[in-house]
């Protein structure tokens, strides 16, 4: 059974930083494109960033220059380093794994990030 477990969310002041982690199990991590998405109350889920199996990275416009996605294939884990956080970054953040061989999609349970003074 494929599992994605996010951690690292919490309450932070504007301008602060957080690092999210997503540990995967039950599948071959290296064949998955990994991504982070977020959803704020009353808004649609949006892609924050993704990293392909080859390490190609794309970011959403609202986080470019502030967030950094990375993956450690040895640890089956993807990270999201979030700097210069703003109140608009407040949302539930979800980890996504897309199997490039089968097309199957997997989601974590989400971790809450709240940016507030």
N, C-alpha and C positions, 0 to 999 in steps of 0.2 A: 504494500500500500504506500502510495506516494504521500509524503508529508512535507509541508513547508511551515516552519515555525519562525515567526518574526520576533524580534526583541529590540530593546533600545529606545522605545518611545518614552514620552514623559512630558513634563511641563518645563518650559524654558523661557527665559526673557527674550524680548526682541534683541537681535544682534548676536544671540548665543548660538551654540552648536550642539548637534546631536549626531550620533552614529547609529544607524539601524543595521541590524544583521538579520539574515534569513538563512537558516540552516535547513538543508533538504535531506531527505532520506527516502529509500525505497525505489530509487531510480538512478540512472546514469546521469549525474549532474552535467558532465562535460558536453552532452548532446543537446542541452537545453539553452535556448535563449532566455536570459533572466531579465526580469524587469521589476520596476517599482511603480505602483500606481497610488493615487490618493483620491479620497472622496470626502468632501466637506458636507456638512448638513445642508440639504436642499440643493445640492449641486450634483452634476454627473461625475462619474469616476473619470479621472484623467491620467494619462501616462506621465510619469515624472521622468523616467529614464529607462533605457534598456541597454544590455550589453550582449552581443552575439557570442556564439561559440568561438569565433575568431578574435574576439576582443574589440570588435567595432562598437562604438558607443554613440548613442543619440540622447539628447536631453529635450525636455519640454522647454518652451521659450521662457516660461516664468521662473525657471530654476537655473538657467545657464549662467555659468560663472560663480555659482554659489554651492551647488551640489556636485558630488562626485560619486559615480557608481564604480564598483570594482568587484571582481570575483576571484575566489581562491578555489581552483578546481581540486586541490589536494584536501581541502576541508569541506567541500561541497557546500560552500557558503557564498552568498552575495551580500555586499555591503552598500550602504548609502550614507556617505558623509555629507551632512547638511550644515553649512555655515551661513552666517549672516541671516539668520532666520527672521522671518517677518510674521506678523499676525495672520496674514493671508495664507501662510503655510500650514495653518492649523487644519488638521484633517486626520482621518484614519488612513494609515499607509499600509498598502497590501503588496506582498511579494507575489510575483507571477513567474511560472516556469512553463515555457512552451517547447515541447519536444519537436526538434527539427526533423526527426525521422518519421514520427507517427502523426504529428499535428495535434497531439493531445495537449490540453491546457490545464494547469494546476494553479490553485490559489492558496495563499495562507489565510489565517484567520484575522489578520490585521493588527496593527499596533497604533495606538493613539498618540499623536503629536499635538501639543497645545503650546502656542507661542503667545505669551501674555505677560504683562507687567503687573 
